[in-house]
Amino acid sequence: MKKLIIKCIIMVIVFMGVSQYFVYIMTGKSPLDNFNIPNFSLDKASISNFASGGKQTVYKWVDEDGVTQYSAEAPSADQQVKTLELDPNTNIVQGVQMPEDEKEEKTSKPEISMPTGAIYSPESIKKLVDDAKNIEKLLQDRVDTQEKILSTY
């Protein structure tokens, strides 16, 4: 049984080699030429900046189209620029600074009042049923209008 498995593996390897050879003969290129291995290397300038432990200054601004831009170089003087300091020795994302008035709005809780007395009365249930019938009538009117429009086409 082992000999059969070894013979099959050898046959597959030989078949793959022969097929790649024929592809090379016909096209002049190896089938493995299309596999590009990405280069993840860094340039020496970025390595030296981060290796030195110094902070990097980045500029953030909004251009005339309303797109937020980031750059290591300051934009023109007419742009409103925010300067950011990036420290390579930290791997924690800084939190977003909220304006004081937004903090107050989010911390204030709305007052909730609970109804008192009987929640369900015959009058309130009748009003609820009438409201549901009115909504059903409005929806049916809308369907009728749409059918009229579609029938004209």
N, C-alpha and C positions, 0 to 999 in steps of 0.2 A: 504494500500500500504506500509506503514511504517513497519507493522508487517511482511510482506513478505520479505522486504529488511533485517530486523534484523534476521529473520530465516535463510536467505541465508548466511549472514555473520557468524552466529553461526555454520552453517553446514560446511562452508569452514574451519573455525578454528578447529572444531572437526576432520574433514577429515585430515587436515595437522598434527594434533597431533597424530592421530591414525597411519598415514603413517610413521611418524618419529619413533613411538614406534616399528612398525614392522621392520623398517630398523635396529633399535637398537637391537632387538631380533635376527635378522638374522646375523648381522655382529659384534655385540658387540660394535659398535662405533656409536656415534651420527652423523647424516649428517652434523651438524654444526662444527664438529671437524676439518674439512679441511680448514676452514677459519682462516688464520693466520693474526693477526693484527700486522703490523710492529711496531717495537720499535724505536721511533725517539729520544730517550734520549741520552744525551751527557755524556761522562765520566767526572769525577770531575776534572781531570787535564786540559782538554781543557776548561772547564767552568772557572776554576780559572785563566788560562792564559788570557782569553779574558775579564773576569770580572775585572781583575786588571788594564786593560787599557794599558798594556804594548804591545810593538810591538813584532811581531813574526819574526824570521829570517828563511827564506826558501832558499834553495840552488837549483840552476838550472844548469844542465849540459847535454851534449850529450854523450851517451854511445858509445861503440865500434860498435854497430849496427846502429848508426845514429838516435836513438830514444831519444827525449828530456825527461829528467827525472827531477822530483821535489822531494825534500826530506827536512825534518826538520833536518836531520843529514848530515854533510859534507861528500862527497864521498872520495875516496882515493886521495892521493896527486898528482897522475899523471893526474888527470882530470882537464880540464879548467872549473872553477866554476864561476858562476855569483851569487852574494848574493842579495836577494830581501828582503825588509822590508815590512811586512804586518801590517797595522794599523787597529785594529778592530773598531776604531771610525770613519772610513771613509767608505762610500759605493759607491765610485766613482772609476771606473776602470781607471788606469793611461794610458795615450796615449803611443803609441809605438815611441821610439826615432829613427828618421831617420838619417842616416849618412849625413854629409854635402854635399858630391858629389852627392847623390841621390836627395837632395832638389834642387840643381842647375839644374840637368837634367830635372826634372819635371816642373820647373818654366819657362824654356826657351821654347818659342813657335816657331814652324817651320814657315818659311817664305812661304806664299802662293802667288803665282803669277797668276793673271787672264790673260787668253788669250786675245790677242788684234786682231782686225780685224774681218773678217767673220769667224765664227766658222764652219759653214757647207759650204763646197765647193764641186763641183762635183767630184773632185779628192779624197777628204777625204771620201766621201760617197761610192765611188767605192772601195777604199781600205778597208773600213769597211765591205762591202758586200763580198769582196774576202776573208777577214780574217774569216768571219762567215762560208763561204763555206769550207775553209780549216779545220776549227774546226769540221764541220759536217763530213768531209771525215775522219779525224782522229778518231772520235767516231765510225763511221761505220766500220772502219778497226779494231778497238778494239772489237766491237761486233762480227765481223766475226771470229777473232782469238779465242775469248771465245767460240763461237759455235763449232769451229773445235776441241778445247780441250775437250769440253763436249761430242762431238760425239764419241771421242775415248774411253770413259768409258763405 
